[in-house]
Amino acid sequence: NESKNTTVRMSDRTLTLLLATGATFVCASLVARVRSRAARRLTMSGAAEPAVRWALDDDARTAASADQAHILAQAWGSDPEIGVFGGTLCAVPFVRTTTDGLVMHGSLAYCNGGGLREGSPRPGVCLVHTAVGPQDLYLRWRAHALATRGYVVLIADLLGDPHGDGWEPAWCGPRREVYTGEGRPLLQRRTREALQQLAESPLVDASTRRAARAV
């Protein structure tokens, strides 16, 4: 009987420990979710927008190689202009469809704090990517730097590239080809539409809207 009682007591303790561990895990999971959601609720006025998410695909390719990505990340992290800025970067996916049906997977970046005037519209800047497309670590670095100066920055997407496939020549070659020769007007039209879509954002000021209409 004593052996059975000892076993019962040990079982009770084990069950209590398991329940406590499970409760701790559930609580930790809930806290992590709450913190994750809270971190994604930041706008120029401190309200509800994601904090930093450059693309819908969090695993999008952003460099030619892992070594290049490492070098760019180090350079970005040691950028002196960004380093002295005391505010917060906000970046969100900016997905829009052109009038001819291209789904553009761009990114919109801006900063809060650091002496920037909160809650007021700002001038906008449209960054057009190189041959490898919009999912580019270097472009994100440049967008961040411009955002610390008080700009709302759009990384435009003229290839329709949500995953960073532009780094593969076989994928991006045909999509770039449509812009050569007689395709130049298509390039100009889609670039103009990207600028106009930036101008429609409530984050940008009247001067950006006027400039978009004049293009």
N, C-alpha and C positions, 0 to 999 in steps of 0.2 A: 504493500500500500504506500509506504514511504517513497519507494521508487516511482510509483505511478504519480504520486503528488508532485515529486520533483520534476517529472516529465511534463506534467500539466503546467507547473509554474514556469518551466523553461519555455514551453510552447506559448504561454501567455506573453512572456517577455519578448519572445521572437515575433509574435503577431503584433505586439505593441510597437516594436522597433520598425517592423515592415510598414505598419500603418503610418507611423510618424515620418518615415523616410518617404513614403508615397505622398503624404500631404505636403512635405517640404518640396518635393519635386513638382507637384501640381502648382503650389504657390509660386515657386521660382519661375515656372513656365508662364503663369499668368502675369507675374511682374515683368518678365522679359517682353511679353506681348504688349503690355501697357506702355512700357518704355519705348518699344519699337514704334508703336502708333504715335506716341507723344513726340518722338523725334522727327516724325514726318508731318508735324503740324506747325509749320512756321512760315509766315509770309512777311511781306514788308511791314505789315501792321501788327505782326505777332499772332495772326489767326491761322487758318487751316490750309497749309500746303505742305507737300513733302519737303524734307530737308535736302538730302543729296541722293538723287537717283537719276543718273544720266540717261538711261535707256530702259525700255520695258524688259529687255533681255539683260538680266544682271550678269550673264556670262558672255556677253558679246565680245568678240575679239577686238582689241584696241591697239595692237601693235604688230609689227612684222614678226617679232619673235619674243620669247620670254626675256632674253637679254636686253633687247631694246626697251621693252616695257619696264624693266628694272631701272635702266638708266634714266628714262623719262620720269619715272616716279620719284627717283632721287632728286633730279633737277627741279621738279615741281615742288617737292617738299622743302627744298632749300632756297626757293625763290625769295630774294630779300624783300621785294615789294609785297608779296603775299604774307611774308613772315612778320612784317611790322603792322599789318592790318589787324585790328583787334576785333573785327566782326565775324559774322558767320556766313558761309557759302550756302546758297540754296540752288539746287538744280533739279529739274523735272523733265521727263520725256515730253516732247512737243510733237505730237502726231497729227498731221493734217493731210488732206487729199487735194491734189491739184485739179483744175477743171478738166484735164485730160486723163484723170484717173490714177496718177501716180501717188501712192501712199508714202509720204515723206516722214521718216522717223528721225526727227531732229531732237535737239535738247535746248532747254531754256535755262539760263543761269543768271543769278543776281545775288547781291549780298545784303545783309542786314547788319546794323551796328557799325562799329569802327568809325564813328563820326558821320556816317551817311545819314541823310535826312530821311527819317522813317515815314512811311505811309504816303509819300508823294510820288507821282509818276516820274520816270527817269528817261533819259535818252536811250534809244535802242541801237544795237550794233548787230549786223548780220554777218556771221563768218561762213564763208563758202569753203567747203572741204577741198582737199587735193584729189588726186586720182584714186586714192584708196577709200574714199567715202567718209561718212560722218562719224563713224565709231572709231575715234582716233584719240589716243591719250594726249597727244600734243595739243590738239584742238581744245580739249577739256582744260588743259593747263592754261592756255591762252585766254579761254573764256573766263576762267577763274580770275586771272590777273586783271582783265578788263572790268569784271564785276566789282572788284575792290575799288575801282575808280568811280563807281557810281553808275555803271551802264547795265542795262538789261541786255543780255547777249543771247542771240539765237545761233546755234550751230545748225545750219541748214542741211537738208539731205536732198540731193538731186539725183540719187541713184535708187532710192527706195530700199534702203539697207538697214534692217532692224538688228542684224546679228553680227555685223562686222565681216560680212562675206566679201566686201570690197578689197580686202587684203589678198584675195585669191584672184590672180589675173584671168583665169578662165571664167570667173563669175562677172568681174567688173568690166572686162574688155568689151563685150557686146553692149553693155549699158552705157559705157562712155562713147562708144562708136556713134550712137544716135545723135550726139551733140557736135559731131564734126561736119565740115562741109556745109551742106544745105540744112543741117540740123542746128546751126547756131541760133536761129530764131527760137527754137524750142528751149535751148539753154537759157536764153535771155528771158523768155516768158516764165519759165519755172523759177528762175532766180527772182524775178519781179514778184511772183506770187508768194514766195517765201518771205520777202520783205513786207508785203502787204499783210500776211498772216501775223508777222511779228507786230506790225502796227495795230492790229486788232486786239492785242493783249492789253488788259487794263493796267498793266504795270508800266507801260511806256507813255511818254509825254506827247503833247500836241505837235512838237517839232518833228518827231519821228513819223507821225501820221501824215503830216504835210509832205515830208520827204518821200514817203511811200506813194502818195498820190501823184507826185511830180515825176516819178520814174517812168 
